[in-house]
Amino acid sequence: MGQNSDIAGSPACAGRSNGRTFTMWFVYIIKSSIKDWYYVGSTNSLERRLKEHNSGKCSSTKFYRPLDLVYKKEFDAEQDTRAYEKLLKTKRIEKEKIIKQL
């Protein structure tokens, strides 16, 4: 899998390695500021995605705004990102382990 990062920080970035462009992928958890509610998602542009969540463009999160980034994990490959996101969404205990550490 990829590199691990906890808590809010830099947006997704593209870089160059051996002449190739690559994109970092992220699995993230956001928390509602008004309710005890968390959302798990993935993206290759964390800054853009957070803006979409907080602007109400996402139907699954618009009633829980404002939202704060509380966890992120970086990946080099989209496939690894999607697999980890699915794990957190389907295995509730995995998500709860992360939330307890916050």
Disulfide bonds with the S-S distance in Angstrom:
none
